[in-house]
Amino acid sequence: MPVSLAIIWPGVGTLDVETGFTFTAWRQRARLMRAPEMLDAGEAVGTVALDLGYSTASAFIAVFREAFGCTPSVYQRRLLESHAAN
């Protein structure tokens, strides 16, 4: 029998009032905040996707593109280019 998140975490209903995000949006944003750090460290896109809890690299890439305006591999390439220029 599925258990409601509100039973496990009674304050979940106030999260959107406090942060402006629903729980799902907050969780997705929290996971994405870790992605650039992992990509900066040279981790593979597929590894980052799975480590952050995405079921597929494709799902992660789509969410990353929506949030950051480019794919994770383009992000990594730009990072390498900026390090090379410095």
For each residue, the residues with C-beta under 8 A, 3 or more apart:
1:
2:
3: 7 8
4: 7 8
5: 8 9 12 23
6: 9 10 12 13
7: 3 4 10
8: 3 4 5
9: 5 6 12
10: 6 7 13
11: 14 15
12: 5 6 9 15 23
13: 6 10 16
14: 11 17 18
15: 11 12 18 19 21 22 23 26
16: 13 19 20 21 22 23
17: 14
18: 14 15
19: 15 16 26
20: 16
21: 15 16 25 26 29
22: 15 16 25 26
23: 5 12 15 16 26 27
24: 27 28
25: 21 22 28 29
26: 15 19 21 22 23 29 30
27: 23 24 30 31
28: 24 25 31 32 63
29: 21 25 26 32 33 67
30: 26 27 33 34
31: 27 28 34 35 52 53 54
32: 28 29 35 52 63 64 67 68
33: 29 30 36
34: 30 31 37 38 52
35: 31 32 38 39 48 52 60 64 72
36: 33 39 40 68 75
37: 34 40 41
38: 34 35 41 43 47 48 51 52
39: 35 36 42 43 45 48 72 75 76 79
40: 36 37 79
41: 37 38
42: 39 76
43: 38 39 47 48 51
44: 47 48
45: 39 48 49 57 60 61 72 73 76
46: 49 50 57
47: 38 43 44 50 51
48: 35 38 39 43 44 45 51 52 60 72
49: 45 46 52 54 56 57 59 60 61
50: 46 47 53 54 57
51: 38 43 47 48
52: 31 32 34 35 38 48 49 60
53: 31 50
54: 31 49 50 57 59 60 63
55: 59
56: 49 59 60
57: 45 46 49 50 54 60 61
58: 61 62
59: 49 54 55 56 62 63
60: 35 45 48 49 52 54 56 57 63 64 72
61: 45 49 57 58 64 65 71 72
62: 58 59 65 66
63: 28 32 54 59 60 66 67
64: 32 35 60 61 67 68 71 72 75
65: 61 62 68 69 70 71
66: 62 63
67: 29 32 63 64
68: 32 36 64 65 75
69: 65
70: 65 74 75 78
71: 61 64 65 74 75
72: 35 39 45 48 60 61 64 75 76
73: 45 76 77
74: 70 71 77 78
75: 36 39 64 68 70 71 72 78 79
76: 39 42 45 72 73 79 80
77: 73 74 80 81
78: 70 74 75 81 82
79: 39 40 75 76 82 83
80: 76 77 83 84
81: 77 78 84 85
82: 78 79 85 86
83: 79 80 86
84: 80 81
85: 81 82
86: 82 83
